[in-house]
Each structure stands twice: as structure tokens, then as C-alpha cells.
Amino acid sequence: MKESFSPQEFARLLELVHLGMRTVMSRQGGESPYLERYAGIEQKILSMAGKYGCSDKVDVGGTGKLIPSAKTDEDKELRKMVGEADNDLFWHELVARLGDRDLGVEQTTAALVGKPGPPINADVRLKEIEETYWAEFEKHDLARVLVLRAAQG
């Protein structure tokens, strides 16, 4: 299979590779266990940049490997996408973790006090708890979040 790209299409492909590698690297930096899985294909695609008129989007890094150029790394549109994705991930992760925590507390408390009645539907209750957090954060952001620290000593 032989594919052909316009310079603009290949530039977008380079952006996708850049964004994908940022995702791979975001967990543990250069120590990501997934890095090896994608590093070869990244190098292959970056090496094709000149062929498609995109050599300005690739540089040679300090280790001799090809890397996205500063032009790619500093692209305002890409930075905006990354920022929006990071923000979205933060809120979803925060709501999910708080919801799981609160549901666990409710289930433990109910079990300890021998709460009568039918067992709760955990999926429905988790959704209710998460919706409460979404409403709170949409209205107040983090302004009403308080962290209680345990006494030291």
C-alpha cells in the first residue's frame, strides 16, 4: 500500500504523531512503558517530513533522533488542544475519584449500621454523586473545595 499526502495533510499527520507521543509520554515521561511501542513509527513518520514539504516541522534532537521542531512544539492551536484535553481530563478524573470515594463511604456506613431496605444500585448512586460534583464544580469551580489535613504528631 502506497499512500500520498499533500503537504497540509502530512503536516496534520505530524501533529497527530506529536499529540499521540505527548499522550504516551504524559504518564511517566521518558520512562513510559509504552514509549518503545510507538517510538519506531514516530521516527519513521518524522523521517518522511522532507518528502512532503514539512522539513521545517522536524529537527534532530540531542540524542540524534528526530523530534518535532520548536515550530511544532510551540504551535498555538496544538497548545490550545493540549490545554483543553488536560483540563477535561483533570475534571473527569477529579469527579470520578470523589464519586468512588463517596460511594465507598456510603456503602461501608450502610453495612456497618445494618441499614434496612433493599441494597442500593451502585451504578445509579455513583451517577447521582458524580452529577452533584459536576453541578458544584460548574457553578463554583474549586472555590469551595477544602482539604482537611490530619493532625501531625
N, CA, C and O atoms as a GROMACS GRO file, in nm:
protein
  612
    1MET      N    1   0.084  -0.117   0.000
    1MET     CA    2   0.000   0.000   0.000
    1MET      C    3   0.089   0.124   0.000
    1MET      O    4   0.175   0.139   0.087
    2LYS      N    5   0.069   0.208  -0.094
    2LYS     CA    6   0.145   0.330  -0.104
    2LYS      C    7   0.047   0.446  -0.096
    2LYS      O    8  -0.050   0.453  -0.171
    3GLU      N    9   0.075   0.535  -0.004
    3GLU     CA   10  -0.014   0.650   0.018
    3GLU      C   11   0.057   0.778  -0.018
    3GLU      O   12   0.180   0.788  -0.010
    4SER      N   13  -0.020   0.874  -0.057
    4SER     CA   14   0.034   1.004  -0.090
    4SER      C   15  -0.040   1.109  -0.008
    4SER      O   16  -0.161   1.099   0.013
    5PHE      N   17   0.034   1.207   0.039
    5PHE     CA   18  -0.024   1.314   0.120
    5PHE      C   19   0.011   1.448   0.059
    5PHE      O   20   0.117   1.464  -0.001
    6SER      N   21  -0.078   1.544   0.074
    6SER     CA   22  -0.044   1.682   0.041
    6SER      C   23   0.041   1.733   0.157
    6SER      O   24   0.039   1.675   0.265
    7PRO      N   25   0.116   1.841   0.136
    7PRO     CA   26   0.194   1.895   0.247
    7PRO      C   27   0.107   1.927   0.369
    7PRO      O   28   0.149   1.904   0.482
    8GLN      N   29  -0.012   1.979   0.346
    8GLN     CA   30  -0.100   2.011   0.458
    8GLN      C   31  -0.147   1.885   0.530
    8GLN      O   32  -0.153   1.881   0.653
    9GLU      N   33  -0.181   1.780   0.454
    9GLU     CA   34  -0.223   1.655   0.516
    9GLU      C   35  -0.109   1.594   0.598
    9GLU      O   36  -0.131   1.544   0.708
   10PHE      N   37   0.012   1.599   0.543
   10PHE     CA   38   0.124   1.541   0.616
   10PHE      C   39   0.156   1.623   0.740
   10PHE      O   40   0.193   1.568   0.844
   11ALA      N   41   0.140   1.755   0.731
   11ALA     CA   42   0.159   1.841   0.849
   11ALA      C   43   0.061   1.801   0.958
   11ALA      O   44   0.097   1.798   1.076
   12ARG      N   45  -0.062   1.770   0.920
   12ARG     CA   46  -0.163   1.727   1.019
   12ARG      C   47  -0.126   1.590   1.076
   12ARG      O   48  -0.147   1.565   1.194
   13LEU      N   49  -0.071   1.503   0.992
   13LEU     CA   50  -0.025   1.373   1.041
   13LEU      C   51   0.088   1.392   1.143
   13LEU      O   52   0.091   1.324   1.246
   14LEU      N   53   0.178   1.483   1.116
   14LEU     CA   54   0.286   1.512   1.212
   14LEU      C   55   0.228   1.564   1.344
   14LEU      O   56   0.278   1.532   1.452
   15GLU      N   57   0.125   1.645   1.334
   15GLU     CA   58   0.060   1.696   1.455
   15GLU      C   59  -0.002   1.581   1.535
   15GLU      O   60   0.010   1.576   1.658
   16LEU      N   61  -0.067   1.488   1.464
   16LEU     CA   62  -0.126   1.372   1.532
   16LEU      C   63  -0.019   1.288   1.601
   16LEU      O   64  -0.038   1.241   1.713
   17VAL      N   65   0.092   1.268   1.533
   17VAL     CA   66   0.202   1.191   1.593
   17VAL      C   67   0.254   1.264   1.717
   17VAL      O   68   0.279   1.202   1.820
   18HIS      N   69   0.270   1.393   1.706
   18HIS     CA   70   0.317   1.474   1.820
   18HIS      C   71   0.220   1.463   1.938
   18HIS      O   72   0.263   1.440   2.051
   19LEU      N   73   0.091   1.480   1.911
   19LEU     CA   74  -0.009   1.471   2.017
   19LEU      C   75  -0.014   1.330   2.076
   19LEU      O   76  -0.027   1.313   2.197
   20GLY      N   77  -0.005   1.231   1.991
   20GLY     CA   78  -0.005   1.093   2.039
   20GLY      C   79   0.114   1.064   2.129
   20GLY      O   80   0.100   1.000   2.233
   21MET      N   81   0.231   1.109   2.089
   21MET     CA   82   0.351   1.085   2.170
   21MET      C   83   0.345   1.164   2.301
   21MET      O   84   0.397   1.118   2.403
   22ARG      N   85   0.284   1.280   2.299
   22ARG     CA   86   0.264   1.354   2.424
   22ARG      C   87   0.178   1.273   2.519
   22ARG      O   88   0.203   1.269   2.640
   23THR      N   89   0.077   1.208   2.464
   23THR     CA   90  -0.010   1.125   2.546
   23THR      C   91   0.067   1.007   2.604
   23THR      O   92   0.054   0.976   2.722
   24VAL      N   93   0.146   0.941   2.521
   24VAL     CA   94   0.226   0.828   2.566
   24VAL      C   95   0.324   0.873   2.675
   24VAL      O   96   0.342   0.803   2.775
   25MET      N   97   0.385   0.987   2.657
   25MET     CA   98   0.487   1.036   2.749
   25MET      C   99   0.428   1.102   2.873
   25MET      O  100   0.500   1.124   2.970
   26SER      N  101   0.301   1.136   2.872
   26SER     CA  102   0.244   1.214   2.981
   26SER      C  103   0.241   1.139   3.113
   26SER      O  104   0.244   1.202   3.219
   27ARG      N  105   0.235   1.010   3.110
   27ARG     CA  106   0.225   0.933   3.233
   27ARG      C  107   0.356   0.930   3.312
   27ARG      O  108   0.358   0.964   3.430
   28GLN      N  109   0.464   0.889   3.248
   28GLN     CA  110   0.589   0.872   3.320
   28GLN      C  111   0.707   0.930   3.245
   28GLN      O  112   0.820   0.884   3.260
   29GLY      N  113   0.682   1.030   3.164
   29GLY     CA  114   0.790   1.093   3.090
   29GLY      C  115   0.864   0.992   3.004
   29GLY      O  116   0.802   0.904   2.945
   30GLY      N  117   0.993   1.005   2.997
   30GLY     CA  118   1.076   0.916   2.916
   30GLY      C  119   1.077   0.773   2.965
   30GLY      O  120   1.130   0.685   2.897
   31GLU      N  121   1.020   0.748   3.082
   31GLU     CA  122   1.018   0.614   3.138
   31GLU      C  123   0.889   0.540   3.107
   31GLU      O  124   0.864   0.433   3.163
   32SER      N  125   0.807   0.594   3.021
   32SER     CA  126   0.681   0.531   2.988
   32SER      C  127   0.702   0.391   2.933
   32SER      O  128   0.784   0.371   2.843
   33PRO      N  129   0.630   0.292   2.987
   33PRO     CA  130   0.644   0.156   2.935
   33PRO      C  131   0.589   0.143   2.793
   33PRO      O  132   0.614   0.042   2.726
   34TYR      N  133   0.516   0.242   2.746
   34TYR     CA  134   0.456   0.238   2.613
   34TYR      C  135   0.543   0.306   2.507
   34TYR      O  136   0.515   0.294   2.388
   35LEU      N  137   0.646   0.374   2.549
   35LEU     CA  138   0.730   0.450   2.457
   35LEU      C  139   0.787   0.361   2.346
   35LEU      O  140   0.782   0.397   2.229
   36GLU      N  141   0.840   0.249   2.383
   36GLU     CA  142   0.903   0.159   2.285
   36GLU      C  143   0.803   0.114   2.178
   36GLU      O  144   0.840   0.092   2.063
   37ARG      N  145   0.678   0.100   2.219
   37ARG     CA  146   0.575   0.054   2.127
   37ARG      C  147   0.556   0.151   2.009
   37ARG      O  148   0.527   0.108   1.898
   38TYR      N  149   0.573   0.282   2.034
   38TYR     CA  150   0.544   0.382   1.932
   38TYR      C  151   0.665   0.458   1.879
   38TYR      O  152   0.654   0.528   1.778
   39ALA      N  153   0.779   0.445   1.943
   39ALA     CA  154   0.897   0.524   1.905
   39ALA      C  155   0.941   0.498   1.761
   39ALA      O  156   0.978   0.592   1.690
   40GLY      N  157   0.938   0.374   1.718
   40GLY     CA  158   0.981   0.342   1.582
   40GLY      C  159   0.893   0.404   1.475
   40GLY      O  160   0.942   0.458   1.376
   41ILE      N  161   0.762   0.396   1.496
   41ILE     CA  162   0.671   0.454   1.396
   41ILE      C  163   0.681   0.605   1.397
   41ILE      O  164   0.667   0.670   1.293
   42GLU      N  165   0.705   0.663   1.515
   42GLU     CA  166   0.725   0.809   1.522
   42GLU      C  167   0.846   0.848   1.438
   42GLU      O  168   0.838   0.942   1.359
   43GLN      N  169   0.957   0.776   1.455
   43GLN     CA  170   1.079   0.808   1.379
   43GLN      C  171   1.056   0.791   1.229
   43GLN      O  172   1.105   0.871   1.149
   44LYS      N  173   0.984   0.689   1.192
   44LYS     CA  174   0.956   0.663   1.050
   44LYS      C  175   0.876   0.778   0.989
   44LYS      O  176   0.909   0.825   0.880
   45ILE      N  177   0.774   0.822   1.058
   45ILE     CA  178   0.690   0.931   1.006
   45ILE      C  179   0.767   1.062   1.005
   45ILE      O  180   0.759   1.138   0.908
   46LEU      N  181   0.842   1.090   1.112
   46LEU     CA  182   0.921   1.214   1.115
   46LEU      C  183   1.024   1.215   1.002
   46LEU      O  184   1.053   1.320   0.945
   47SER      N  185   1.078   1.099   0.970
   47SER     CA  186   1.180   1.092   0.864
   47SER      C  187   1.123   1.121   0.726
   47SER      O  188   1.198   1.154   0.633
   48MET      N  189   0.993   1.110   0.710
   48MET     CA  190   0.928   1.135   0.582
   48MET      C  191   0.889   1.282   0.562
   48MET      O  192   0.837   1.318   0.457
   49ALA      N  193   0.914   1.366   0.662
   49ALA     CA  194   0.867   1.505   0.658
   49ALA      C  195   0.920   1.581   0.537
   49ALA      O  196   0.844   1.653   0.472
   50GLY      N  197   1.048   1.566   0.506
   50GLY     CA  198   1.106   1.638   0.392
   50GLY      C  199   1.041   1.602   0.260
   50GLY      O  200   1.022   1.688   0.174
   51LYS      N  201   1.007   1.476   0.245
   51LYS     CA  202   0.943   1.427   0.123
   51LYS      C  203   0.809   1.498   0.097
   51LYS      O  204   0.767   1.512  -0.018
   52TYR      N  205   0.744   1.540   0.203
   52TYR     CA  206   0.612   1.603   0.191
   52TYR      C  207   0.615   1.754   0.219
   52TYR      O  208   0.512   1.814   0.247
   53GLY      N  209   0.733   1.812   0.212
   53GLY     CA  210   0.745   1.957   0.228
   53GLY      C  211   0.727   2.006   0.369
   53GLY      O  212   0.687   2.121   0.390
   54CYS      N  213   0.757   1.922   0.467
   54CYS     CA  214   0.737   1.959   0.607
   54CYS      C  215   0.866   1.952   0.689
   54CYS      O  216   0.861   1.931   0.810
   55SER      N  217   0.979   1.969   0.623
   55SER     CA  218   1.106   1.956   0.695
   55SER      C  219   1.121   2.059   0.805
   55SER      O  220   1.198   2.039   0.899
   56ASP      N  221   1.048   2.171   0.795
   56ASP     CA  222   1.055   2.273   0.900
   56ASP      C  223   0.986   2.229   1.028
   56ASP      O  224   0.997   2.296   1.130
   57LYS      N  225   0.915   2.119   1.024
   57LYS     CA  226   0.843   2.070   1.141
   57LYS      C  227   0.919   1.961   1.217
   57LYS      O  228   0.869   1.905   1.314
   58VAL      N  229   1.043   1.932   1.171
   58VAL     CA  230   1.123   1.826   1.233
   58VAL      C  231   1.265   1.875   1.254
   58VAL      O  232   1.321   1.944   1.169
   59ASP      N  233   1.322   1.840   1.367
   59ASP     CA  234   1.462   1.870   1.399
   59ASP      C  235   1.530   1.741   1.443
   59ASP      O  236   1.466   1.638   1.466
   60VAL      N  237   1.662   1.749   1.454
   60VAL     CA  238   1.739   1.638   1.510
   60VAL      C  239   1.767   1.674   1.655
   60VAL      O  240   1.824   1.779   1.684
   61GLY      N  241   1.726   1.585   1.747
   61GLY     CA  242   1.747   1.609   1.889
   61GLY      C  243   1.889   1.582   1.933
   61GLY      O  244   1.972   1.539   1.854
   62GLY      N  245   1.915   1.607   2.058
   62GLY     CA  246   2.048   1.588   2.115
   62GLY      C  247   2.097   1.446   2.111
   62GLY      O  248   2.218   1.422   2.111
   63THR      N  249   2.006   1.350   2.106
   63THR     CA  250   2.044   1.209   2.100
   63THR      C  251   2.058   1.158   1.958
   63THR      O  252   2.088   1.041   1.935
   64GLY      N  253   2.037   1.249   1.861
   64GLY     CA  254   2.046   1.210   1.721
   64GLY      C  255   1.914   1.161   1.662
   64GLY      O  256   1.906   1.134   1.542
   65LYS      N  257   1.813   1.148   1.746
   65LYS     CA  258   1.682   1.106   1.696
   65LYS      C  259   1.604   1.227   1.646
   65LYS      O  260   1.627   1.340   1.689
   66LEU      N  261   1.512   1.201   1.556
   66LEU     CA  262   1.426   1.307   1.505
   66LEU      C  263   1.323   1.344   1.610
   66LEU      O  264   1.270   1.258   1.680
   67ILE      N  265   1.295   1.474   1.619
   67ILE     CA  266   1.196   1.524   1.713
   67ILE      C  267   1.113   1.632   1.644
   67ILE      O  268   1.158   1.692   1.547
   68PRO      N  269   0.992   1.658   1.694
   68PRO     CA  270   0.915   1.769   1.638
   68PRO      C  271   0.993   1.899   1.661
   68PRO      O  272   1.054   1.918   1.766
   69SER      N  273   0.990   1.986   1.564
   69SER     CA  274   1.063   2.112   1.576
   69SER      C  275   0.996   2.204   1.678
   69SER      O  276   0.884   2.179   1.722
   70ALA      N  277   1.068   2.308   1.715
   70ALA     CA  278   1.012   2.408   1.806
   70ALA      C  279   0.886   2.468   1.745
   70ALA      O  280   0.792   2.504   1.817
   71LYS      N  281   0.883   2.480   1.614
   71LYS     CA  282   0.766   2.533   1.545
   71LYS      C  283   0.643   2.447   1.575
   71LYS      O  284   0.534   2.499   1.598
   72THR      N  285   0.661   2.317   1.575
   72THR     CA  286   0.551   2.226   1.607
   72THR      C  287   0.517   2.233   1.755
   72THR      O  288   0.401   2.243   1.793
   73ASP      N  289   0.620   2.228   1.838
   73ASP     CA  290   0.601   2.226   1.983
   73ASP      C  291   0.536   2.354   2.034
   73ASP      O  292   0.465   2.351   2.134
   74GLU      N  293   0.558   2.465   1.967
   74GLU     CA  294   0.505   2.594   2.012
   74GLU      C  295   0.379   2.637   1.937
   74GLU      O  296   0.330   2.748   1.959
   75ASP      N  297   0.327   2.552   1.850
   75ASP     CA  298   0.208   2.585   1.773
   75ASP      C  299   0.092   2.618   1.867
   75ASP      O  300   0.056   2.537   1.952
   76LYS      N  301   0.034   2.737   1.851
   76LYS     CA  302  -0.072   2.783   1.942
   76LYS      C  303  -0.194   2.693   1.939
   76LYS      O  304  -0.254   2.666   2.044
   77GLU      N  305  -0.232   2.647   1.821
   77GLU     CA  306  -0.351   2.560   1.810
   77GLU      C  307  -0.328   2.427   1.882
   77GLU      O  308  -0.416   2.377   1.952
   78LEU      N  309  -0.208   2.370   1.865
   78LEU     CA  310  -0.177   2.245   1.933
   78LEU      C  311  -0.172   2.264   2.084
   78LEU      O  312  -0.222   2.181   2.160
   79ARG      N  313  -0.111   2.375   2.128
   79ARG     CA  314  -0.106   2.403   2.272
   79ARG      C  315  -0.246   2.420   2.329
   79ARG      O  316  -0.274   2.375   2.440
   80LYS      N  317  -0.333   2.484   2.253
   80LYS     CA  318  -0.471   2.502   2.297
   80LYS      C  319  -0.540   2.366   2.311
   80LYS      O  320  -0.608   2.341   2.411
   81MET      N  321  -0.523   2.278   2.212
   81MET     CA  322  -0.582   2.145   2.218
   81MET      C  323  -0.531   2.067   2.339
   81MET      O  324  -0.609   2.003   2.410
   82VAL      N  325  -0.401   2.073   2.362
   82VAL     CA  326  -0.342   2.001   2.475
   82VAL      C  327  -0.396   2.057   2.606
   82VAL      O  328  -0.431   1.981   2.696
   83GLY      N  329  -0.403   2.188   2.617
   83GLY     CA  330  -0.455   2.250   2.738
   83GLY      C  331  -0.599   2.212   2.765
   83GLY      O  332  -0.636   2.183   2.879
   84GLU      N  333  -0.680   2.212   2.661
   84GLU     CA  334  -0.821   2.173   2.677
   84GLU      C  335  -0.834   2.026   2.717
   84GLU      O  336  -0.916   1.991   2.802
   85ALA      N  337  -0.752   1.942   2.656
   85ALA     CA  338  -0.756   1.799   2.689
   85ALA      C  339  -0.710   1.776   2.833
   85ALA      O  340  -0.771   1.697   2.905
   86ASP      N  341  -0.604   1.844   2.876
   86ASP     CA  342  -0.556   1.831   3.013
   86ASP      C  343  -0.662   1.878   3.112
   86ASP      O  344  -0.684   1.814   3.215
   87ASN      N  345  -0.727   1.989   3.081
   87ASN     CA  346  -0.830   2.043   3.168
   87ASN      C  347  -0.948   1.945   3.179
   87ASN      O  348  -0.997   1.918   3.289
   88ASP      N  349  -0.990   1.893   3.066
   88ASP     CA  350  -1.101   1.798   3.064
   88ASP      C  351  -1.067   1.673   3.143
   88ASP      O  352  -1.149   1.623   3.220
   89LEU      N  353  -0.947   1.622   3.125
   89LEU     CA  354  -0.902   1.503   3.198
   89LEU      C  355  -0.900   1.530   3.348
   89LEU      O  356  -0.943   1.445   3.426
   90PHE      N  357  -0.853   1.646   3.389
   90PHE     CA  358  -0.848   1.681   3.532
   90PHE      C  359  -0.986   1.673   3.594
   90PHE      O  360  -1.005   1.607   3.696
   91TRP      N  361  -1.084   1.741   3.531
   91TRP     CA  362  -1.219   1.745   3.590
   91TRP      C  363  -1.283   1.607   3.592
   91TRP      O  364  -1.345   1.570   3.691
   92HIS      N  365  -1.270   1.531   3.485
   92HIS     CA  366  -1.329   1.398   3.483
   92HIS      C  367  -1.265   1.306   3.588
   92HIS      O  368  -1.335   1.230   3.655
   93GLU      N  369  -1.135   1.315   3.600
   93GLU     CA  370  -1.066   1.232   3.699
   93GLU      C  371  -1.104   1.273   3.841
   93GLU      O  372  -1.126   1.188   3.926
   94LEU      N  373  -1.112   1.402   3.866
   94LEU     CA  374  -1.150   1.451   3.998
   94LEU      C  375  -1.290   1.404   4.035
   94LEU      O  376  -1.311   1.351   4.144
   95VAL      N  377  -1.387   1.422   3.946
   95VAL     CA  378  -1.524   1.380   3.973
   95VAL      C  379  -1.532   1.229   3.992
   95VAL      O  380  -1.601   1.182   4.083
   96ALA      N  381  -1.464   1.153   3.909
   96ALA     CA  382  -1.468   1.007   3.921
   96ALA      C  383  -1.409   0.961   4.054
   96ALA      O  384  -1.466   0.873   4.119
   97ARG      N  385  -1.298   1.018   4.094
   97ARG     CA  386  -1.235   0.975   4.219
   97ARG      C  387  -1.317   1.015   4.341
   97ARG      O  388  -1.332   0.937   4.434
   98LEU      N  389  -1.371   1.136   4.339
   98LEU     CA  390  -1.455   1.178   4.451
   98LEU      C  391  -1.582   1.094   4.457
   98LEU      O  392  -1.626   1.056   4.566
   99GLY      N  393  -1.640   1.065   4.342
   99GLY     CA  394  -1.759   0.981   4.339
   99GLY      C  395  -1.732   0.842   4.394
   99GLY      O  396  -1.810   0.791   4.474
  100ASP      N  397  -1.623   0.781   4.350
  100ASP     CA  398  -1.587   0.648   4.400
  100ASP      C  399  -1.565   0.651   4.551
  100ASP      O  400  -1.609   0.561   4.623
  101ARG      N  401  -1.496   0.754   4.598
  101ARG     CA  402  -1.470   0.765   4.742
  101ARG      C  403  -1.600   0.776   4.820
  101ARG      O  404  -1.621   0.704   4.917
  102ASP      N  405  -1.688   0.865   4.776
  102ASP     CA  406  -1.813   0.888   4.849
  102ASP      C  407  -1.904   0.766   4.845
  102ASP      O  408  -1.968   0.733   4.945
  103LEU      N  409  -1.910   0.698   4.732
  103LEU     CA  410  -1.991   0.577   4.723
  103LEU      C  411  -1.937   0.471   4.818
  103LEU      O  412  -2.014   0.402   4.885
  104GLY      N  413  -1.806   0.457   4.824
  104GLY     CA  414  -1.745   0.361   4.916
  104GLY      C  415  -1.778   0.390   5.060
  104GLY      O  416  -1.807   0.300   5.138
  105VAL      N  417  -1.774   0.518   5.097
  105VAL     CA  418  -1.808   0.558   5.233
  105VAL      C  419  -1.954   0.525   5.262
  105VAL      O  420  -1.987   0.470   5.367
  106GLU      N  421  -2.042   0.558   5.167
  106GLU     CA  422  -2.185   0.528   5.186
  106GLU      C  423  -2.208   0.378   5.202
  106GLU      O  424  -2.283   0.336   5.290
  107GLN      N  425  -2.145   0.298   5.118
  107GLN     CA  426  -2.165   0.153   5.125
  107GLN      C  427  -2.110   0.095   5.256
  107GLN      O  428  -2.173   0.007   5.316
  108THR      N  429  -1.995   0.144   5.299
  108THR     CA  430  -1.936   0.096   5.424
  108THR      C  431  -2.022   0.135   5.543
  108THR      O  432  -2.048   0.053   5.631
  109THR      N  433  -2.068   0.260   5.544
  109THR     CA  434  -2.152   0.307   5.654
  109THR      C  435  -2.282   0.227   5.661
  109THR      O  436  -2.324   0.185   5.769
  110ALA      N  437  -2.345   0.205   5.546
  110ALA     CA  438  -2.470   0.128   5.542
  110ALA      C  439  -2.448  -0.014   5.594
  110ALA      O  440  -2.533  -0.068   5.665
  111ALA      N  441  -2.336  -0.075   5.559
  111ALA     CA  442  -2.308  -0.212   5.603
  111ALA      C  443  -2.281  -0.216   5.754
  111ALA      O  444  -2.323  -0.310   5.821
  112LEU      N  445  -2.212  -0.116   5.806
  112LEU     CA  446  -2.178  -0.115   5.949
  112LEU      C  447  -2.300  -0.091   6.038
  112LEU      O  448  -2.309  -0.148   6.146
  113VAL      N  449  -2.392  -0.009   5.993
  113VAL     CA  450  -2.510   0.022   6.076
  113VAL      C  451  -2.626  -0.072   6.044
  113VAL      O  452  -2.733  -0.061   6.106
  114GLY      N  453  -2.608  -0.162   5.950
  114GLY     CA  454  -2.713  -0.256   5.916
  114GLY      C  455  -2.836  -0.187   5.862
  114GLY      O  456  -2.949  -0.217   5.902
  115LYS      N  457  -2.814  -0.094   5.770
  115LYS     CA  458  -2.924  -0.017   5.710
  115LYS      C  459  -3.028  -0.110   5.649
  115LYS      O  460  -2.994  -0.195   5.566
  116PRO      N  461  -3.154  -0.095   5.690
  116PRO     CA  462  -3.258  -0.181   5.636
  116PRO      C  463  -3.297  -0.140   5.494
  116PRO      O  464  -3.265  -0.030   5.448
  117GLY      N  465  -3.365  -0.228   5.427
  117GLY     CA  466  -3.415  -0.198   5.293
  117GLY      C  467  -3.331  -0.265   5.187
  117GLY      O  468  -3.231  -0.331   5.216
  118PRO      N  469  -3.375  -0.247   5.064
  118PRO     CA  470  -3.302  -0.312   4.954
  118PRO      C  471  -3.165  -0.248   4.934
  118PRO      O  472  -3.145  -0.130   4.964
  119PRO      N  473  -3.071  -0.325   4.884
  119PRO     CA  474  -2.939  -0.267   4.857
  119PRO      C  475  -2.950  -0.159   4.748
  119PRO      O  476  -3.036  -0.164   4.661
  120ILE      N  477  -2.859  -0.063   4.757
  120ILE     CA  478  -2.862   0.044   4.657
  120ILE      C  479  -2.806  -0.008   4.525
  120ILE      O  480  -2.726  -0.102   4.522
  121ASN      N  481  -2.848   0.055   4.418
  121ASN     CA  482  -2.791   0.028   4.286
  121ASN      C  483  -2.666   0.115   4.276
  121ASN      O  484  -2.677   0.237   4.260
  122ALA      N  485  -2.550   0.054   4.287
  122ALA     CA  486  -2.424   0.130   4.295
  122ALA      C  487  -2.401   0.216   4.172
  122ALA      O  488  -2.352   0.329   4.184
  123ASP      N  489  -2.435   0.167   4.054
  123ASP     CA  490  -2.412   0.245   3.932
  123ASP      C  491  -2.499   0.370   3.930
  123ASP      O  492  -2.453   0.479   3.895
  124VAL      N  493  -2.625   0.355   3.968
  124VAL     CA  494  -2.717   0.470   3.972
  124VAL      C  495  -2.672   0.570   4.078
  124VAL      O  496  -2.669   0.690   4.054
  125ARG      N  497  -2.636   0.518   4.196
  125ARG     CA  498  -2.593   0.607   4.305
  125ARG      C  499  -2.464   0.680   4.269
  125ARG      O  500  -2.450   0.798   4.299
  126LEU      N  501  -2.370   0.610   4.204
  126LEU     CA  502  -2.246   0.674   4.162
  126LEU      C  503  -2.274   0.787   4.065
  126LEU      O  504  -2.215   0.894   4.074
  127LYS      N  505  -2.363   0.765   3.972
  127LYS     CA  506  -2.400   0.868   3.876
  127LYS      C  507  -2.461   0.989   3.947
  127LYS      O  508  -2.432   1.103   3.911
  128GLU      N  509  -2.544   0.966   4.047
  128GLU     CA  510  -2.604   1.076   4.124
  128GLU      C  511  -2.496   1.157   4.197
  128GLU      O  512  -2.496   1.280   4.196
  129ILE      N  513  -2.404   1.086   4.259
  129ILE     CA  514  -2.296   1.154   4.330
  129ILE      C  515  -2.212   1.236   4.233
  129ILE      O  516  -2.180   1.352   4.260
  130GLU      N  517  -2.176   1.177   4.120
  130GLU     CA  518  -2.095   1.247   4.021
  130GLU      C  519  -2.168   1.370   3.967
  130GLU      O  520  -2.107   1.475   3.948
  131GLU      N  521  -2.299   1.358   3.943
  131GLU     CA  522  -2.377   1.473   3.895
  131GLU      C  523  -2.376   1.586   3.996
  131GLU      O  524  -2.375   1.703   3.959
  132THR      N  525  -2.377   1.552   4.125
  132THR     CA  526  -2.369   1.654   4.230
  132THR      C  527  -2.235   1.728   4.222
  132THR      O  528  -2.229   1.850   4.233
  133TYR      N  529  -2.129   1.652   4.204
  133TYR     CA  530  -1.997   1.716   4.191
  133TYR      C  531  -1.989   1.801   4.065
  133TYR      O  532  -1.936   1.912   4.069
  134TRP      N  533  -2.040   1.750   3.952
  134TRP     CA  534  -2.038   1.829   3.829
  134TRP      C  535  -2.109   1.962   3.849
  134TRP      O  536  -2.058   2.066   3.809
  135ALA      N  537  -2.226   1.958   3.912
  135ALA     CA  538  -2.302   2.081   3.934
  135ALA      C  539  -2.223   2.177   4.023
  135ALA      O  540  -2.218   2.298   3.997
  136GLU      N  541  -2.161   2.124   4.126
  136GLU     CA  542  -2.080   2.208   4.217
  136GLU      C  543  -1.964   2.272   4.143
  136GLU      O  544  -1.943   2.393   4.154
  137PHE      N  545  -1.888   2.194   4.068
  137PHE     CA  546  -1.770   2.247   4.001
  137PHE      C  547  -1.806   2.340   3.887
  137PHE      O  548  -1.734   2.437   3.861
  138GLU      N  549  -1.916   2.314   3.818
  138GLU     CA  550  -1.959   2.405   3.711
  138GLU      C  551  -2.001   2.541   3.767
  138GLU      O  552  -1.981   2.644   3.704
  139LYS      N  553  -2.058   2.539   3.886
  139LYS     CA  554  -2.105   2.664   3.947
  139LYS      C  555  -1.994   2.739   4.021
  139LYS      O  556  -1.985   2.861   4.014
  140HIS      N  557  -1.910   2.663   4.093
  140HIS     CA  558  -1.812   2.728   4.182
  140HIS      C  559  -1.666   2.697   4.151
  140HIS      O  560  -1.577   2.746   4.220
  141ASP      N  561  -1.640   2.617   4.049
  141ASP     CA  562  -1.504   2.574   4.018
  141ASP      C  563  -1.446   2.509   4.143
  141ASP      O  564  -1.510   2.422   4.201
  142LEU      N  565  -1.327   2.548   4.185
  142LEU     CA  566  -1.265   2.490   4.305
  142LEU      C  567  -1.279   2.580   4.428
  142LEU      O  568  -1.220   2.552   4.533
  143ALA      N  569  -1.355   2.688   4.414
  143ALA     CA  570  -1.363   2.788   4.521
  143ALA      C  571  -1.412   2.730   4.653
  143ALA      O  572  -1.373   2.780   4.759
  144ARG      N  573  -1.494   2.628   4.650
  144ARG     CA  574  -1.548   2.575   4.775
  144ARG      C  575  -1.487   2.440   4.813
  144ARG      O  576  -1.541   2.368   4.897
  145VAL      N  577  -1.375   2.406   4.751
  145VAL     CA  578  -1.306   2.282   4.787
  145VAL      C  579  -1.216   2.312   4.906
  145VAL      O  580  -1.140   2.410   4.907
  146LEU      N  581  -1.226   2.227   5.005
  146LEU     CA  582  -1.148   2.244   5.127
  146LEU      C  583  -1.077   2.112   5.155
  146LEU      O  584  -1.140   2.006   5.151
  147VAL      N  585  -0.948   2.118   5.182
  147VAL     CA  586  -0.873   1.998   5.215
  147VAL      C  587  -0.849   1.999   5.365
  147VAL      O  588  -0.788   2.092   5.418
  148LEU      N  589  -0.895   1.896   5.432
  148LEU     CA  590  -0.874   1.882   5.576
  148LEU      C  591  -0.751   1.796   5.596
  148LEU      O  592  -0.742   1.686   5.542
  149ARG      N  593  -0.659   1.846   5.672
  149ARG     CA  594  -0.535   1.773   5.698
  149ARG      C  595  -0.541   1.711   5.837
  149ARG      O  596  -0.585   1.775   5.933
  150ALA      N  597  -0.498   1.590   5.847
  150ALA     CA  598  -0.495   1.522   5.976
  150ALA      C  599  -0.388   1.586   6.064
  150ALA      O  600  -0.286   1.635   6.014
  151ALA      N  601  -0.412   1.585   6.192
  151ALA     CA  602  -0.315   1.642   6.286
  151ALA      C  603  -0.187   1.559   6.282
  151ALA      O  604  -0.191   1.436   6.274
  152GLN      N  605  -0.075   1.627   6.288
  152GLN     CA  606   0.055   1.560   6.289
  152GLN      C  607   0.098   1.540   6.433
  152GLN      O  608   0.070   1.625   6.519
  153GLY      N  609   0.166   1.430   6.461
  153GLY     CA  610   0.220   1.416   6.594
  153GLY      C  611   0.188   1.294   6.660
  153GLY      O  612   0.230   1.273   6.774
   0.00000   0.00000   0.00000
